[in-house]
Amino acid sequence: MSEPKNVTFTHAQVAEALIKYLDLHEGLWGLYVEFGLAGGNAGPNPDQINPAAIVPILKIGLQKFDKPNNMTADATVVNPSK
């Protein structure tokens, strides 16, 4: 079997990893992504261009949530205080 080329994670799994990295012990935390927006002209060749939107990911982090959902992880559970 060959090496995988991609490894994917759910939003909650990314939140769990960041909770552990930041050593958070309390609260519901979920994935936070900040997007930018830019415009330009793009196409397969100079004769077939169209106005286009470019949406880069600017920041990835955590956001505190009041209620659990599919993006959250509970810091008390995934990174309990010692």
Secondary structure, DSSP 8 states (H G I E B T S, - for coil): ----S-----HHHHHHHHHHHHT--SSEEEEEEEE--EEEEE-SSTTS-EEEEE--EEEEEEEEESS--TTEEEHHHHS---
